[in-house]
Amino acid sequence: MLIGCTMKVDLPHDEDPMKFHIPHADKIVHFGIFFILAALIGLEKKFVSLSDKIKIVIISTLYGIMIEIIQYFIPWRGFDYYDMLADFCGAVVGAMLCSFLKKRTKKLLSTRFAR
């Protein structure tokens, strides 16, 4: 994740107004990445208590802040408070849903490999 967030990406800038454009797509990506990070951390644990979920959110958010600080010093990347907010929101939703995802994953795996 750190490598992906610090590498240089040259995307073509298409100025055609008729092209499909998703506003704030980078914030959606930040949310999704940190949702997955928090959910995977939660899935690793056998039982996820509320205090565990709070720790998952704190760890994930601190990781996002660290990435933004690193990006501040990289010329082709940028520091953005809204990226950190999207990271935090993704981590909260991922941590809150990890119990649900754990049950669904367990159910899916038990039915898939029961045969």
DSSP file (Angstrom, degrees, kcal/mol; ACC not computed):
  #  RESIDUE AA STRUCTURE BP1 BP2  ACC     N-H-->O    O-->H-N    N-H-->O    O-->H-N    TCO  KAPPA ALPHA  PHI   PSI    X-CA   Y-CA   Z-CA
    1    1 A M     >        0   0    0      0, 0.0     4,-1.9     0, 0.0     5,-0.1   0.000 360.0 360.0 360.0 -42.3    0.0    0.0    0.0
    2    2 A L  H  >  +     0   0    0      1,-0.2     4,-0.8     2,-0.2     5,-0.1   0.906 360.0  49.4 -62.3 -42.0    2.8    2.4    0.9
    3    3 A I  H >> S+     0   0    0      1,-0.2     4,-1.5     2,-0.2     3,-0.9   0.924 110.9  49.9 -63.4 -44.5    4.5    1.8   -2.5
    4    4 A G  H 34 S+     0   0    0      1,-0.2    -1,-0.2     2,-0.2    -2,-0.2   0.826 110.7  50.4 -63.2 -31.9    1.3    2.4   -4.4
    5    5 A C  H 3< S+     0   0    0     -4,-1.9    -1,-0.2     1,-0.2    -2,-0.2   0.578 116.9  39.2 -83.9  -9.7    0.7    5.6   -2.5
    6    6 A T  H << S+     0   0    0     -3,-0.9    -2,-0.2    -4,-0.8    -1,-0.2   0.535  90.5 101.0-115.9  -9.7    4.1    7.0   -3.2
    7    7 A M  S  < S-     0   0    0     -4,-1.5     2,-0.4    -5,-0.1    -3,-0.0  -0.382  78.1-104.9 -78.7 158.2    4.9    6.0   -6.7
    8    8 A K        -     0   0    0     -2,-0.1     2,-0.5    69,-0.0    -1,-0.1  -0.681  35.8-172.2 -84.8 128.7    4.6    8.4   -9.7
    9    9 A V        -     0   0    0     -2,-0.4     2,-0.9    67,-0.2    -1,-0.0  -0.982   9.6-160.7-124.9 120.5    1.5    7.8  -11.8
   10   10 A D        -     0   0    0     -2,-0.5    -2,-0.0     3,-0.0     3,-0.0  -0.854  15.1-177.0-102.8 101.9    1.1    9.7  -15.1
   11   11 A L        -     0   0    0     -2,-0.9     2,-0.2     1,-0.0    -2,-0.0  -0.774  33.0-107.7 -95.8 141.9   -2.6    9.6  -16.0
   12   12 A P        -     0   0    0      0, 0.0     2,-0.9     0, 0.0    -1,-0.0  -0.490  27.8-137.7 -67.9 135.8   -3.7   11.2  -19.3
   13   13 A H        -     0   0    0     -2,-0.2     2,-0.6     2,-0.0    -3,-0.0  -0.837  19.6-167.2 -97.5 106.1   -5.6   14.4  -18.7
   14   14 A D        -     0   0    0     -2,-0.9     5,-0.1     1,-0.1     0, 0.0  -0.842  10.7-169.6 -98.0 119.6   -8.6   14.3  -21.0
   15   15 A E        +     0   0    0     -2,-0.6    -1,-0.1     3,-0.0    -2,-0.0   0.330  44.4 125.7 -91.1   6.9  -10.3   17.7  -21.2
   16   16 A D    >   -     0   0    0      1,-0.2     3,-1.5     2,-0.1    -2,-0.1  -0.560  50.1-155.7 -69.5 115.5  -13.3   16.4  -23.2
   17   17 A P  T 3  S+     0   0    0      0, 0.0    -1,-0.2     0, 0.0     4,-0.1   0.654  89.0  64.7 -69.0 -14.1  -16.4   17.5  -21.1
   18   18 A M  T 3  S+     0   0    0      2,-0.1     2,-0.1    -3,-0.0    -2,-0.1   0.595  80.5 102.8 -84.0 -10.6  -18.5   14.7  -22.6
   19   19 A K  S <  S-     0   0    0     -3,-1.5     2,-0.3     1,-0.1     0, 0.0  -0.394  86.8 -99.5 -71.1 149.7  -16.3   12.0  -21.0
   20   20 A F        -     0   0    0     -2,-0.1     2,-0.4     2,-0.0    -1,-0.1  -0.558  47.1-175.7 -71.0 127.0  -17.6   10.2  -17.9
   21   21 A H        -     0   0    0     -2,-0.3    -1,-0.0    -4,-0.1     0, 0.0  -0.992  19.9-152.8-131.7 130.9  -16.0   11.8  -14.8
   22   22 A I    >   -     0   0    0     -2,-0.4     3,-1.2     0, 0.0     2,-0.1  -0.907  25.3-131.7-101.9 114.2  -16.4   10.7  -11.2
   23   23 A P  T 3  S+     0   0    0      0, 0.0    -2,-0.0     0, 0.0     0, 0.0  -0.418  86.5   3.9 -67.2 139.0  -15.9   13.7   -8.9
   24   24 A H  T >> S+     0   0    0     -2,-0.1     4,-1.4     1,-0.1     3,-0.8   0.828  77.9 157.9  58.5  36.6  -13.5   13.1   -6.0
   25   25 A A  H <>  +     0   0    0     -3,-1.2     4,-2.1     1,-0.3     5,-0.1   0.836  68.6  60.5 -59.7 -33.3  -12.7    9.6   -7.3
   26   26 A D  H 3> S+     0   0    0      1,-0.2     4,-2.4     2,-0.2    -1,-0.3   0.847 102.1  52.1 -65.4 -32.0   -9.4    9.6   -5.3
   27   27 A K  H <> S+     0   0    0     -3,-0.8     4,-2.7     2,-0.2    -1,-0.2   0.874 107.7  51.9 -70.1 -35.9  -11.4   10.0   -2.1
   28   28 A I  H  X S+     0   0    0     -4,-1.4     4,-2.5     2,-0.2    -2,-0.2   0.901 110.3  49.0 -64.4 -40.5  -13.5    7.0   -3.0
   29   29 A V  H  X S+     0   0    0     -4,-2.1     4,-2.8     2,-0.2     5,-0.2   0.926 110.8  49.7 -64.6 -45.1  -10.3    5.0   -3.6
   30   30 A H  H  X S+     0   0    0     -4,-2.4     4,-2.2     2,-0.2     5,-0.2   0.939 111.9  48.7 -58.2 -47.3   -8.8    6.2   -0.2
   31   31 A F  H  X S+     0   0    0     -4,-2.7     4,-2.0     1,-0.2    -2,-0.2   0.939 113.6  47.0 -56.6 -48.5  -12.1    5.1    1.5
   32   32 A G  H  X S+     0   0    0     -4,-2.5     4,-2.4     1,-0.2    -2,-0.2   0.895 110.7  50.5 -63.5 -42.6  -12.0    1.7   -0.2
   33   33 A I  H  X S+     0   0    0     -4,-2.8     4,-2.4     1,-0.2    -1,-0.2   0.920 115.0  42.3 -63.5 -43.8   -8.4    1.0    0.5
   34   34 A F  H  X S+     0   0    0     -4,-2.2     4,-2.2    -5,-0.2    -1,-0.2   0.759 110.3  57.3 -79.1 -23.2   -8.7    1.8    4.2
   35   35 A F  H  X S+     0   0    0     -4,-2.0     4,-2.5    -5,-0.2    -2,-0.2   0.940 111.2  43.7 -62.2 -48.8  -12.0   -0.1    4.4
   36   36 A I  H  X S+     0   0    0     -4,-2.4     4,-2.7     2,-0.2     5,-0.2   0.913 112.9  52.2 -63.8 -43.9  -10.3   -3.2    3.1
   37   37 A L  H  X S+     0   0    0     -4,-2.4     4,-2.1     2,-0.2    -1,-0.2   0.950 113.6  42.4 -57.5 -51.6   -7.3   -2.6    5.4
   38   38 A A  H  X S+     0   0    0     -4,-2.2     4,-2.4     1,-0.2    -1,-0.2   0.902 114.6  50.8 -64.9 -41.3   -9.4   -2.3    8.5
   39   39 A A  H  X S+     0   0    0     -4,-2.5     4,-2.5     1,-0.2    -1,-0.2   0.909 110.5  49.2 -63.7 -41.3  -11.7   -5.2    7.5
   40   40 A L  H  X S+     0   0    0     -4,-2.7     4,-1.1     2,-0.2    -1,-0.2   0.888 110.2  50.4 -66.8 -38.3   -8.7   -7.5    6.9
   41   41 A I  H  X S+     0   0    0     -4,-2.1     4,-0.6    -5,-0.2     3,-0.4   0.928 113.7  46.5 -62.7 -43.1   -7.1   -6.6   10.3
   42   42 A G  H >< S+     0   0    0     -4,-2.4     3,-0.8     1,-0.2    -2,-0.2   0.857 107.2  56.6 -67.2 -35.8  -10.5   -7.4   11.9
   43   43 A L  H 3< S+     0   0    0     -4,-2.5    -1,-0.2     1,-0.2    -2,-0.2   0.757  98.0  63.9 -67.1 -23.5  -10.9  -10.7   10.0
   44   44 A E  H 3< S+     0   0    0     -4,-1.1    -1,-0.2    -3,-0.4    -2,-0.2   0.804  91.0  78.6 -69.8 -29.4   -7.5  -11.8   11.4
   45   45 A K  S << S-     0   0    0     -3,-0.8     3,-0.2    -4,-0.6     0, 0.0  -0.510  76.8-137.5 -84.3 149.7   -8.8  -11.8   14.9
   46   46 A K  S    S+     0   0    0      1,-0.3     2,-0.4    -2,-0.2    -1,-0.1   0.928  93.0  13.6 -69.9 -46.3  -11.0  -14.6   16.3
   47   47 A F  S    S-     0   0    0     -3,-0.0     2,-0.7     2,-0.0    -1,-0.3  -0.999  71.8-151.4-132.6 134.6  -13.4  -12.2   18.1
   48   48 A V        -     0   0    0     -2,-0.4     2,-0.1    -3,-0.2    51,-0.1  -0.894  16.2-171.0-112.9 106.5  -13.5   -8.5   17.5
   49   49 A S     >  -     0   0    0     -2,-0.7     4,-2.2     1,-0.1     5,-0.2  -0.322  40.6 -99.9 -84.4 173.2  -14.6   -6.5   20.5
   50   50 A L  H  > S+     0   0    0      1,-0.2     4,-2.2     2,-0.2     5,-0.2   0.898 125.5  51.8 -61.5 -40.6  -15.4   -2.8   20.5
   51   51 A S  H  > S+     0   0    0      1,-0.2     4,-2.1     2,-0.2    -1,-0.2   0.866 108.3  52.3 -65.9 -33.9  -12.0   -1.9   22.0
   52   52 A D  H  > S+     0   0    0      2,-0.2     4,-2.5     1,-0.2    -1,-0.2   0.910 108.6  50.4 -64.2 -41.6  -10.4   -4.0   19.2
   53   53 A K  H  X S+     0   0    0     -4,-2.2     4,-2.3     2,-0.2    -2,-0.2   0.890 109.1  50.9 -64.4 -38.8  -12.4   -2.1   16.6
   54   54 A I  H  X S+     0   0    0     -4,-2.2     4,-2.5     2,-0.2    -1,-0.2   0.916 110.9  48.8 -63.9 -42.4  -11.2    1.2   18.1
   55   55 A K  H  X S+     0   0    0     -4,-2.1     4,-2.8     2,-0.2     5,-0.2   0.896 109.7  52.3 -63.2 -39.8   -7.6    0.0   18.0
   56   56 A I  H  X S+     0   0    0     -4,-2.5     4,-2.6     2,-0.2     5,-0.2   0.921 110.9  47.1 -62.0 -44.1   -8.1   -1.1   14.3
   57   57 A V  H  X S+     0   0    0     -4,-2.3     4,-2.6     2,-0.2     5,-0.2   0.917 113.6  48.2 -64.0 -43.2   -9.4    2.4   13.5
   58   58 A I  H  X S+     0   0    0     -4,-2.5     4,-2.6     2,-0.2     5,-0.2   0.941 114.2  45.2 -63.8 -47.4   -6.5    4.1   15.3
   59   59 A I  H  X S+     0   0    0     -4,-2.8     4,-2.0     2,-0.2    -2,-0.2   0.932 115.8  46.3 -62.6 -46.8   -3.9    1.9   13.7
   60   60 A S  H  X S+     0   0    0     -4,-2.6     4,-2.1    -5,-0.2    -1,-0.2   0.911 114.1  48.1 -63.5 -42.7   -5.4    2.3   10.2
   61   61 A T  H  X S+     0   0    0     -4,-2.6     4,-2.5    -5,-0.2    -2,-0.2   0.907 110.2  51.1 -66.0 -42.0   -5.8    6.1   10.6
   62   62 A L  H  X S+     0   0    0     -4,-2.6     4,-2.4    -5,-0.2    -1,-0.2   0.880 109.0  52.2 -62.3 -36.9   -2.2    6.5   11.9
   63   63 A Y  H  X S+     0   0    0     -4,-2.0     4,-2.2    -5,-0.2    -1,-0.2   0.914 109.7  49.1 -64.1 -42.5   -1.0    4.6    8.9
   64   64 A G  H  X S+     0   0    0     -4,-2.1     4,-2.2     2,-0.2    -2,-0.2   0.895 110.9  49.5 -62.9 -41.1   -3.0    6.9    6.6
   65   65 A I  H  X S+     0   0    0     -4,-2.5     4,-2.4     2,-0.2    -2,-0.2   0.910 109.3  52.4 -63.8 -42.1   -1.6   10.0    8.3
   66   66 A M  H  X S+     0   0    0     -4,-2.4     4,-2.3     1,-0.2    -2,-0.2   0.912 108.8  50.2 -60.1 -43.0    1.9    8.5    7.9
   67   67 A I  H  X S+     0   0    0     -4,-2.2     4,-2.5     1,-0.2    -1,-0.2   0.912 110.2  49.9 -62.8 -42.3    1.4    8.0    4.2
   68   68 A E  H  X S+     0   0    0     -4,-2.2     4,-1.3     2,-0.2    -1,-0.2   0.890 109.8  50.8 -64.6 -38.6    0.1   11.6    3.8
   69   69 A I  H  X S+     0   0    0     -4,-2.4     4,-0.7     2,-0.2     3,-0.3   0.917 111.1  48.5 -64.2 -42.9    3.2   13.0    5.6
   70   70 A I  H >< S+     0   0    0     -4,-2.3     3,-1.1     1,-0.2     4,-0.4   0.916 108.7  54.1 -61.4 -43.0    5.5   10.9    3.4
   71   71 A Q  H >< S+     0   0    0     -4,-2.5     3,-1.0     1,-0.3     6,-0.3   0.777  96.4  67.2 -64.6 -25.6    3.6   12.2    0.3
   72   72 A Y  H 3< S+     0   0    0     -4,-1.3    -1,-0.3    -3,-0.3    -2,-0.2   0.848 103.7  44.8 -60.2 -34.2    4.2   15.8    1.5
   73   73 A F  T << S+     0   0    0     -3,-1.1    -1,-0.2    -4,-0.7    -2,-0.2   0.436  94.9  88.6 -93.0  -1.0    7.9   15.3    0.8
   74   74 A I  S X  S-     0   0    0     -3,-1.0     3,-1.6    -4,-0.4    -4,-0.0  -0.882  72.4-143.7-100.7 123.0    7.5   13.6   -2.6
   75   75 A P  T 3  S+     0   0    0      0, 0.0    -1,-0.1     0, 0.0    -4,-0.0   0.818  96.8  45.2 -58.2 -35.6    7.4   16.2   -5.4
   76   76 A W  T 3  S+     0   0    0    -70,-0.1     2,-0.2     2,-0.0   -67,-0.2   0.435 110.0  62.1 -92.1   1.7    4.8   14.3   -7.6
   77   77 A R  S <  S-     0   0    0     -3,-1.6     2,-0.3    -6,-0.3   -71,-0.1  -0.713  72.0-143.4-116.5 171.6    2.5   13.5   -4.7
   78   78 A G        -     0   0    0     -2,-0.2     2,-0.4    -5,-0.0    -6,-0.2  -0.983  14.3-119.6-142.0 151.8    0.6   15.8   -2.4
   79   79 A F        +     0   0    0     -2,-0.3     2,-0.4    -8,-0.2   -10,-0.1  -0.732  35.6 178.4 -85.9 132.7   -0.5   16.1    1.2
   80   80 A D     >  -     0   0    0     -2,-0.4     4,-1.4     1,-0.1     3,-0.4  -0.952  29.0-158.5-144.6 120.3   -4.3   16.3    1.6
   81   81 A Y  H  > S+     0   0    0     -2,-0.4     4,-2.0     1,-0.2     5,-0.1   0.855  98.3  58.2 -62.5 -34.5   -6.4   16.5    4.8
   82   82 A Y  H  > S+     0   0    0      1,-0.2     4,-2.4     2,-0.2    -1,-0.2   0.805 100.1  56.8 -69.0 -28.3   -9.4   15.2    2.9
   83   83 A D  H  > S+     0   0    0     -3,-0.4     4,-2.5     2,-0.2    -1,-0.2   0.912 107.3  49.0 -64.2 -41.5   -7.5   12.1    2.0
   84   84 A M  H  X S+     0   0    0     -4,-1.4     4,-2.5     2,-0.2    -2,-0.2   0.882 110.2  51.0 -65.3 -37.1   -6.9   11.5    5.7
   85   85 A L  H  X S+     0   0    0     -4,-2.0     4,-2.6     2,-0.2    -2,-0.2   0.917 110.9  47.9 -65.4 -42.4  -10.6   12.0    6.4
   86   86 A A  H  X S+     0   0    0     -4,-2.4     4,-2.4     2,-0.2    -2,-0.2   0.891 111.3  51.6 -64.4 -39.1  -11.5    9.5    3.7
   87   87 A D  H  X S+     0   0    0     -4,-2.5     4,-2.3     2,-0.2    -2,-0.2   0.933 111.4  47.5 -60.4 -46.6   -8.9    7.1    5.2
   88   88 A F  H  X S+     0   0    0     -4,-2.5     4,-2.5     2,-0.2    -2,-0.2   0.927 112.3  48.4 -61.4 -47.2  -10.5    7.5    8.6
   89   89 A C  H  X S+     0   0    0     -4,-2.6     4,-2.4     1,-0.2     5,-0.2   0.904 112.1  49.2 -63.1 -41.5  -14.0    7.0    7.4
   90   90 A G  H  X S+     0   0    0     -4,-2.4     4,-2.6     1,-0.2    -1,-0.2   0.895 111.3  50.0 -63.2 -39.9  -13.0    3.9    5.4
   91   91 A A  H  X S+     0   0    0     -4,-2.3     4,-2.5     2,-0.2     5,-0.2   0.893 110.3  50.2 -66.1 -40.0  -11.3    2.5    8.5
   92   92 A V  H  X S+     0   0    0     -4,-2.5     4,-2.5     2,-0.2    -2,-0.2   0.950 114.2  43.3 -63.4 -49.1  -14.3    3.2   10.7
   93   93 A V  H  X S+     0   0    0     -4,-2.4     4,-2.0     1,-0.2    -2,-0.2   0.911 115.1  50.1 -65.0 -41.8  -16.7    1.4    8.3
   94   94 A G  H  X S+     0   0    0     -4,-2.6     4,-0.6    -5,-0.2    -1,-0.2   0.906 113.2  45.6 -62.5 -42.2  -14.3   -1.5    7.7
   95   95 A A  H >< S+     0   0    0     -4,-2.5     3,-0.5     1,-0.2     4,-0.4   0.892 113.5  49.3 -68.6 -39.4  -13.8   -2.0   11.5
   96   96 A M  H 3< S+     0   0    0     -4,-2.5     3,-0.3     1,-0.2     4,-0.3   0.836 116.3  42.2 -69.6 -31.8  -17.5   -1.8   12.2
   97   97 A L  H 3X S+     0   0    0     -4,-2.0     4,-2.9    -5,-0.2     5,-0.2   0.479  86.8  93.5 -93.1  -1.9  -18.4   -4.3    9.4
   98   98 A C  H <X S+     0   0    0     -4,-0.6     4,-2.3    -3,-0.5    -1,-0.2   0.850  84.4  52.3 -64.8 -32.4  -15.6   -6.7   10.1
   99   99 A S  H  > S+     0   0    0     -4,-0.4     4,-2.0    -3,-0.3    -1,-0.2   0.928 112.6  45.5 -65.5 -44.0  -17.8   -8.9   12.4
  100  100 A F  H  > S+     0   0    0     -4,-0.3     4,-2.4     1,-0.2    -2,-0.2   0.927 114.1  48.5 -62.5 -45.5  -20.4   -9.1    9.7
  101  101 A L  H  X S+     0   0    0     -4,-2.9     4,-2.7     1,-0.2     5,-0.2   0.864 108.5  54.7 -64.0 -35.7  -17.8   -9.8    7.0
  102  102 A K  H  X S+     0   0    0     -4,-2.3     4,-2.5    -5,-0.2    -1,-0.2   0.920 109.7  46.4 -63.6 -43.8  -16.3  -12.5    9.2
  103  103 A K  H  X S+     0   0    0     -4,-2.0     4,-2.4     2,-0.2    -2,-0.2   0.922 114.6  47.2 -63.9 -44.7  -19.7  -14.3    9.6
  104  104 A R  H  X S+     0   0    0     -4,-2.4     4,-2.7     2,-0.2    -2,-0.2   0.903 113.3  48.2 -64.6 -41.2  -20.4  -14.0    5.8
  105  105 A T  H  X S+     0   0    0     -4,-2.7     4,-2.8     2,-0.2     5,-0.2   0.922 112.5  48.3 -65.0 -44.4  -16.9  -15.3    4.9
  106  106 A K  H  X S+     0   0    0     -4,-2.5     4,-2.3    -5,-0.2    -2,-0.2   0.915 114.2  46.5 -62.2 -43.4  -17.1  -18.2    7.4
  107  107 A K  H  X S+     0   0    0     -4,-2.4     4,-2.1     2,-0.2     5,-0.2   0.917 113.6  48.6 -64.8 -44.1  -20.6  -19.1    6.0
  108  108 A L  H  X S+     0   0    0     -4,-2.7     4,-2.1     1,-0.2    -2,-0.2   0.920 114.1  45.5 -63.0 -44.8  -19.4  -18.8    2.4
  109  109 A L  H  X S+     0   0    0     -4,-2.8     4,-2.3     1,-0.2    -1,-0.2   0.874 111.4  52.3 -68.2 -36.6  -16.3  -20.9    3.0
  110  110 A S  H  < S+     0   0    0     -4,-2.3     4,-0.4    -5,-0.2    -1,-0.2   0.885 114.6  41.8 -69.3 -36.6  -18.2  -23.6    5.0
  111  111 A T  H  < S+     0   0    0     -4,-2.1     4,-0.3    -5,-0.2     3,-0.3   0.849 115.0  51.3 -76.7 -32.7  -20.8  -24.0    2.2
  112  112 A R  H  < S+     0   0    0     -4,-2.1     3,-0.4    -5,-0.2    -2,-0.2   0.898 120.0  32.7 -70.6 -40.7  -18.2  -23.9   -0.6
  113  113 A F  S  < S+     0   0    0     -4,-2.3    -1,-0.2     1,-0.2    -2,-0.2   0.309  94.1  89.8-101.8   9.4  -15.9  -26.5    0.9
  114  114 A A              0   0    0     -4,-0.4    -1,-0.2    -3,-0.3    -2,-0.1   0.723 360.0 360.0 -75.2 -20.8  -18.6  -28.7    2.5
  115  115 A R              0   0    0     -3,-0.4    -1,-0.2    -4,-0.3    -2,-0.1   0.473 360.0 360.0 -75.5 360.0  -19.0  -30.8   -0.6
